[in-house]
Amino acid sequence: MYDLDAHITHWINSLSGQFGMLDNILVLVSAYGVPFIVLAVAAQWWSRTDRQGTRHALVASGLSFLIGLGINQLILLEVHRIRPYDAGITHLLIERSADPSFPSDHATATFAIAAAFLLHGLRVRGGIFLAAAVLVAFSRVYIGTHYASDVLGGALTGFLGASIVFFAYRRDTRLDRFVTGIL
């Protein structure tokens, strides 16, 4: 299984360095994709369509993001996977990272947000965030900082975080009305 993962990772990363403009775009996506998506989520707080439902999904996406990253930290207590560039599988387009490779926090964060929107019935927005999450995840492999399975693992922890929130944080509870009623 590792050989397949390394092969896919190397194949995606081998595309880098051939198209300067694409390299620059995907480095930017990798660096600024998560903050941009978080800002896009936050900007919806003042949405006029289904304000209560939208705000509930926004809070759920933030909680999903945090829980997904918390799950990653638990995984990192046991899994210490080296980065693909340290294993000689990829060449790196950005600075080296000091933390382990699996799972990808970028993928976790972006997929948690997309999953929260999808689970809470905001399908169009969720689809847009899902497309953005796929792009961010792809960029992490393309620039050489993650294996393909790292971003897949991150997507799974993001979906797990969103699923936990979906079942634990219910709409129209006293807490939900208080939080979504702010501003």
Backbone as numpy.savetxt, mean C-alpha at the origin, in Angstrom:
# Nx Ny Nz CAx CAy CAz Cx Cy Cz
10.01 -22.08 -5.13 9.20 -20.89 -5.13 10.07 -19.62 -5.13
11.18 -19.68 -4.38 12.08 -18.53 -4.34 12.63 -18.23 -5.74
12.95 -19.28 -6.49 13.50 -19.07 -7.83 12.51 -18.32 -8.73
11.23 -18.68 -8.65 10.19 -18.01 -9.44 10.08 -16.54 -9.00
10.07 -16.31 -7.70 9.99 -14.95 -7.16 11.19 -14.13 -7.63
12.39 -14.69 -7.53 13.60 -13.99 -7.96 13.57 -13.72 -9.45
13.07 -14.67 -10.23 12.99 -14.51 -11.68 12.03 -13.37 -12.05
10.85 -13.38 -11.46 9.86 -12.33 -11.74 10.40 -10.96 -11.32
11.00 -10.92 -10.13 11.57 -9.68 -9.62 12.65 -9.16 -10.56
13.55 -10.04 -10.97 14.63 -9.65 -11.88 14.07 -9.17 -13.22
13.06 -9.87 -13.73 12.46 -9.50 -15.01 11.86 -8.08 -14.95
11.10 -7.80 -13.88 10.49 -6.47 -13.74 11.58 -5.41 -13.59
12.56 -5.69 -12.74 13.63 -4.72 -12.50 14.52 -4.53 -13.73
14.61 -5.55 -14.58 15.46 -5.42 -15.78 14.90 -4.39 -16.77
13.64 -4.02 -16.60 13.06 -2.97 -17.45 13.63 -1.60 -17.09
14.09 -1.45 -15.84 14.62 -0.16 -15.41 15.98 0.09 -16.07
16.28 1.35 -16.24 17.53 1.73 -16.88 17.44 1.81 -18.39
16.33 1.36 -18.96 16.17 1.39 -20.41 15.40 2.62 -20.89
14.57 3.15 -20.02 13.72 4.28 -20.38 13.86 5.33 -19.27
14.72 6.31 -19.49 15.03 7.30 -18.47 13.82 7.99 -17.88
12.89 8.38 -18.74 11.72 9.08 -18.25 10.86 8.15 -17.37
10.69 6.89 -17.80 9.92 5.93 -17.01 10.60 5.69 -15.66
11.92 5.58 -15.66 12.66 5.43 -14.40 12.33 6.59 -13.46
12.41 7.81 -13.97 12.13 8.99 -13.15 10.71 8.99 -12.62
9.76 8.63 -13.47 8.35 8.60 -13.05 8.15 7.56 -11.95
8.70 6.37 -12.13 8.46 5.32 -11.14 9.25 5.56 -9.84
10.36 6.25 -9.91 11.05 6.65 -8.68 10.16 7.63 -7.92
9.54 8.58 -8.63 8.62 9.53 -7.99 7.39 8.83 -7.43
6.83 7.88 -8.18 5.67 7.12 -7.69 6.04 6.38 -6.42
7.22 5.77 -6.41 7.67 5.03 -5.24 7.85 5.95 -4.03
8.43 7.12 -4.26 8.72 8.04 -3.16 7.49 8.79 -2.67
6.62 9.20 -3.59 5.52 10.09 -3.23 4.14 9.47 -3.39
4.06 8.23 -3.83 2.76 7.59 -4.03 1.93 7.49 -2.76
2.55 7.00 -1.69 1.82 6.85 -0.43 1.36 8.20 0.11
2.24 9.19 0.24 1.76 10.49 0.75 0.67 11.11 -0.14
0.80 10.95 -1.45 -0.20 11.50 -2.36 -1.56 10.81 -2.14
-1.53 9.50 -1.99 -2.78 8.76 -1.76 -3.40 9.16 -0.42
-2.58 9.30 0.60 -3.10 9.73 1.91 -3.74 11.11 1.80
-3.11 12.02 1.07 -3.70 13.35 0.87 -5.01 13.26 0.09
-5.06 12.38 -0.91 -6.30 12.20 -1.69 -7.42 11.66 -0.80
-7.07 10.81 0.13 -8.07 10.29 1.08 -8.54 11.42 1.99
-7.59 12.12 2.60 -7.94 13.19 3.55 -8.77 14.29 2.91
-8.50 14.61 1.65 -9.23 15.68 0.96 -10.71 15.35 0.79
-11.06 14.09 0.90 -12.45 13.69 0.73 -13.30 13.91 1.98
-12.68 14.34 3.06 -13.42 14.54 4.31 -14.59 15.50 4.10
-14.42 16.46 3.19 -15.46 17.45 2.95 -16.32 17.11 1.73
-16.34 15.86 1.35 -17.15 15.41 0.22 -18.62 15.71 0.47
-19.32 16.06 -0.58 -20.74 16.39 -0.45 -21.64 15.18 -0.71
-21.12 14.16 -1.36 -21.95 12.98 -1.64 -21.81 11.96 -0.52
-22.94 11.56 0.04 -22.99 10.59 1.14 -21.91 10.90 2.17
-22.00 12.08 2.72 -20.95 12.56 3.64 -20.68 11.57 4.78
-21.71 11.05 5.41 -21.53 10.12 6.53 -20.84 8.83 6.08
-21.28 8.26 4.96 -20.68 7.03 4.45 -19.25 7.24 3.99
-19.00 8.36 3.34 -17.65 8.67 2.88 -16.72 8.84 4.07
-17.17 9.59 5.06 -16.32 9.81 6.23 -16.06 8.49 6.98
-17.06 7.65 7.04 -16.86 6.34 7.68 -15.77 5.56 6.93
-15.82 5.56 5.61 -14.81 4.86 4.81 -13.43 5.50 4.99
-13.39 6.83 5.13 -12.11 7.51 5.33 -11.47 7.11 6.66
-12.27 7.09 7.71 -11.75 6.67 9.02 -11.32 5.21 8.94
-12.14 4.38 8.30 -11.81 2.96 8.15 -10.51 2.78 7.37
-10.30 3.62 6.34 -9.07 3.47 5.56 -7.85 3.85 6.40
-7.97 4.87 7.23 -6.86 5.25 8.11 -6.55 4.16 9.12
-7.60 3.59 9.70 -7.40 2.49 10.65 -6.81 1.26 9.96
-7.27 0.99 8.75 -6.76 -0.15 7.97 -5.27 0.02 7.68
-4.90 1.22 7.31 -3.51 1.59 7.05 -2.67 1.27 8.28
-3.11 1.75 9.45 -2.35 1.57 10.68 -2.29 0.10 11.12
-3.40 -0.59 11.03 -3.42 -2.00 11.43 -2.57 -2.83 10.47
-2.66 -2.55 9.18 -1.82 -3.26 8.22 -0.35 -3.09 8.52
0.07 -1.85 8.81 1.47 -1.61 9.15 1.84 -2.26 10.48
0.89 -2.32 11.41 1.13 -3.02 12.67 1.35 -4.51 12.45
0.56 -5.10 11.56 0.74 -6.51 11.21 2.13 -6.72 10.62
2.56 -5.80 9.76 3.91 -5.88 9.18 4.98 -5.91 10.27
4.81 -5.08 11.29 5.80 -5.04 12.37 5.86 -6.37 13.11
4.72 -7.02 13.28 4.70 -8.35 13.91 5.42 -9.37 13.03
5.20 -9.29 11.73 5.87 -10.21 10.80 7.39 -9.98 10.85
7.80 -8.72 10.93 9.23 -8.40 10.94 9.95 -8.89 12.19
9.19 -9.23 13.24 9.82 -9.83 14.42 10.39 -11.21 14.11
9.80 -11.88 13.12 10.21 -13.25 12.78 10.88 -13.37 11.42
10.54 -12.51 10.48 11.04 -12.62 9.12 12.05 -11.51 8.86
13.24 -11.89 8.45 14.32 -10.91 8.21 14.88 -11.13 6.80
14.06 -10.90 5.82 14.45 -11.14 4.43 15.33 -10.01 3.91
16.44 -10.38 3.30 17.33 -9.35 2.75 16.70 -8.76 1.49
17.11 -7.58 1.17 16.60 -6.89 -0.02 17.15 -7.57 -1.28
16.39 -7.50 -2.37 16.85 -8.17 -3.60 18.15 -7.60 -4.16
18.42 -6.33 -3.93 19.68 -5.76 -4.41 20.87 -6.31 -3.61
20.64 -6.64 -2.34 21.71 -7.25 -1.54 21.97 -8.70 -1.94
20.96 -9.32 -2.55 21.10 -10.70 -3.02 21.60 -10.76 -4.47
21.85 -9.59 -5.07 22.34 -9.55 -6.43 21.30 -9.80 -7.50
20.03 -9.66 -7.15 18.93 -9.94 -8.09 18.52 -8.67 -8.84
18.60 -7.53 -8.18 18.17 -6.28 -8.81 19.28 -5.24 -8.72
19.15 -4.23 -9.56 19.98 -3.04 -9.39 19.05 -1.94 -8.88
19.56 -1.10 -8.06 18.77 -0.15 -7.30 18.80 1.23 -7.93
17.63 1.86 -8.04 17.54 3.21 -8.60 17.47 4.29 -7.52
17.34 3.88 -6.25 17.24 4.83 -5.14 18.26 4.43 -4.07
18.24 5.15 -2.97 19.13 4.83 -1.85 18.73 3.50 -1.20
19.71 2.85 -0.61 19.48 1.58 0.08 18.58 1.79 1.29
17.86 0.74 1.66 17.01 0.76 2.83 17.64 -0.09 3.92
17.46 0.29 5.16 18.09 -0.43 6.27 17.20 -1.53 6.84
15.91 -1.51 6.52 15.01 -2.50 7.11 14.83 -3.71 6.20
14.29 -4.81 6.75 14.09 -6.01 5.93 13.11 -5.78 4.78
13.14 -6.69 3.83 12.39 -6.54 2.58 10.92 -6.95 2.69
10.63 -7.98 3.48 9.26 -8.54 3.51 8.58 -8.18 4.81
7.32 -7.75 4.72 6.53 -7.33 3.56 6.75 -5.84 3.26
6.29 -5.42 2.10 6.44 -4.04 1.68 5.43 -3.14 2.40
5.95 -2.17 3.15 5.07 -1.21 3.83 4.32 -0.33 2.84
4.96 0.02 1.72 4.29 0.83 0.70 3.07 0.09 0.15
3.25 -1.18 -0.16 2.13 -1.97 -0.68 1.05 -2.13 0.38
1.45 -2.38 1.61 0.47 -2.53 2.69 -0.38 -1.29 2.82
0.27 -0.14 2.89 -0.46 1.12 3.08 -1.44 1.38 1.95
-0.98 1.25 0.72 -1.84 1.59 -0.41 -2.96 0.59 -0.61
-2.67 -0.70 -0.44 -3.72 -1.71 -0.60 -4.72 -1.67 0.56
-4.26 -1.29 1.75 -5.19 -1.15 2.88 -6.22 -0.06 2.59
-5.76 1.04 2.04 -6.67 2.14 1.70 -7.65 1.70 0.62
-7.15 1.09 -0.44 -8.03 0.64 -1.52 -9.04 -0.38 -1.01
-8.58 -1.33 -0.21 -9.48 -2.37 0.31 -10.56 -1.76 1.20
-10.19 -0.79 2.01 -11.18 -0.15 2.89 -12.29 0.50 2.07
-11.92 1.21 1.02 -12.93 1.84 0.17 -13.81 0.79 -0.51
-13.19 -0.26 -1.00 -13.96 -1.31 -1.68 -14.89 -2.02 -0.71
-14.40 -2.37 0.47 -15.23 -3.08 1.45 -16.38 -2.22 1.96
-16.20 -0.91 1.95 -17.25 -0.01 2.43 -18.15 0.50 1.30
-18.07 -0.14 0.15 -19.02 0.12 -0.92 -18.71 1.30 -1.81
-17.56 1.92 -1.66 -17.19 3.03 -2.53 -16.35 2.48 -3.67
-17.01 1.82 -4.59 -16.34 1.02 -5.62 -15.53 1.84 -6.62
-16.04 2.97 -7.06 -15.30 3.78 -8.03 -14.03 4.32 -7.39
-14.18 4.93 -6.23 -13.00 5.46 -5.53 -12.05 4.32 -5.16
-12.63 3.22 -4.68 -11.81 2.07 -4.33 -11.05 1.53 -5.53
-11.70 1.52 -6.70 -11.03 1.07 -7.92 -9.88 1.98 -8.31
-10.08 3.28 -8.14 -9.01 4.24 -8.44 -7.85 4.04 -7.47
-8.16 3.88 -6.19 -7.10 3.64 -5.21 -6.42 2.29 -5.43
-7.17 1.31 -5.91 -6.58 0.00 -6.21 -5.59 0.12 -7.36
-5.97 0.86 -8.40 -5.05 1.08 -9.52 -3.78 1.80 -9.05
-3.95 2.79 -8.18 -2.79 3.50 -7.63 -1.93 2.57 -6.79
-2.56 1.68 -6.02 -1.82 0.73 -5.19 -1.00 -0.23 -6.05
-1.58 -0.70 -7.14 -0.85 -1.58 -8.06 0.35 -0.85 -8.64
0.15 0.41 -9.01 1.25 1.20 -9.57 2.37 1.40 -8.54
2.02 1.73 -7.31 3.03 1.90 -6.26 3.76 0.59 -6.02
3.02 -0.51 -5.94 3.64 -1.83 -5.70 4.59 -2.19 -6.85
4.14 -1.98 -8.08 4.99 -2.25 -9.24 6.26 -1.41 -9.19
6.11 -0.14 -8.81 7.27 0.75 -8.77 8.31 0.26 -7.77
7.89 -0.35 -6.69 8.83 -0.83 -5.67 9.69 -1.97 -6.20
9.11 -2.81 -7.05 9.89 -3.89 -7.66 10.74 -3.32 -8.80
10.16 -2.46 -9.59 10.85 -1.85 -10.74 12.13 -1.13 -10.31
12.06 -0.37 -9.20 13.23 0.39 -8.77 14.24 -0.49 -8.04
13.89 -1.74 -7.77 14.84 -2.71 -7.22 14.85 -2.88 -5.73
13.92 -2.28 -5.03 13.96 -2.33 -3.57 13.18 -3.49 -2.95
12.30 -4.14 -3.74 11.50 -5.25 -3.22 11.42 -6.40 -4.21
11.25 -7.59 -3.66 10.86 -8.75 -4.46 9.38 -8.62 -4.81
8.96 -9.32 -5.84 7.53 -9.33 -6.20 6.70 -9.89 -5.05
7.20 -10.90 -4.35 6.44 -11.48 -3.23 6.36 -10.52 -2.04
7.29 -9.59 -1.93 7.23 -8.59 -0.86 6.00 -7.70 -1.03
5.75 -7.28 -2.27 4.60 -6.40 -2.51 3.30 -7.21 -2.46
3.35 -8.46 -2.86 2.18 -9.32 -2.73 1.86 -9.53 -1.24
2.89 -9.79 -0.44 2.69 -9.92 1.01 2.14 -8.64 1.61
2.66 -7.50 1.16 2.15 -6.22 1.63 0.69 -6.01 1.25
0.34 -6.40 0.03 -1.07 -6.29 -0.39 -1.96 -7.15 0.52
-1.49 -8.34 0.85 -2.28 -9.23 1.71 -2.43 -8.66 3.12
-1.36 -8.09 3.69 -1.50 -7.50 5.02 -2.38 -6.26 4.98
-2.34 -5.53 3.87 -3.25 -4.39 3.71 -4.70 -4.83 3.67
-4.99 -5.87 2.90 -6.36 -6.39 2.83 -6.78 -6.99 4.17
-5.85 -7.63 4.88 -6.16 -8.18 6.20 -6.50 -7.05 7.17
-5.70 -6.00 7.17 -5.99 -4.85 8.03 -7.35 -4.25 7.73
-7.67 -4.10 6.45 -8.97 -3.54 6.06 -10.12 -4.47 6.46
-9.90 -5.76 6.36 -10.95 -6.72 6.75 -11.20 -6.68 8.25
-10.14 -6.57 9.03 -10.30 -6.46 10.49 -11.11 -5.22 10.83
-10.77 -4.10 10.21 -11.48 -2.85 10.47 -12.93 -2.95 10.01
-13.16 -3.57 8.87 -14.51 -3.71 8.34 -15.43 -4.41 9.35
-14.91 -5.43 10.02 -15.73 -6.17 10.98 -15.76 -5.54 12.36
-14.75 -4.74 12.70 -14.67 -4.17 14.05 -15.23 -2.75 14.15
-15.13 -1.96 13.10 -15.55 -0.56 13.13 -16.81 -0.43 12.30
-17.94 -0.42 12.98 -19.24 -0.44 12.30 -19.78 0.97 12.09
-20.50 1.10 11.01 -21.11 2.38 10.68 -22.31 2.65 11.59
-22.53 3.93 11.88 -23.66 4.44 12.67 -23.64 4.03 14.14
-22.48 3.63 14.64 -22.36 3.43 16.08 -22.13 4.80 16.71
-22.20 4.88 18.01 -21.99 6.15 18.71 -20.58 6.68 18.39
-19.59 5.80 18.44 -18.22 6.21 18.13 -18.11 6.72 16.69
-18.72 5.99 15.76 -18.67 6.40 14.35 -19.33 7.76 14.14
-20.47 7.97 14.75 -21.15 9.27 14.59 -20.32 10.41 15.19
-19.64 10.13 16.32 -18.78 11.15 16.92 -17.61 11.48 16.01
-16.89 10.45 15.54 -15.70 10.68 14.73 -16.05 11.31 13.39
-17.07 10.82 12.73 -17.44 11.35 11.41 -18.13 12.70 11.50
-18.55 13.10 12.69 -19.20 14.39 12.86 -18.23 15.54 13.11
-16.95 15.21 13.23 -15.95 16.26 13.48 -15.81 17.13 12.23
-15.82 18.43 12.41 -15.74 19.42 11.33 -16.93 19.32 10.43
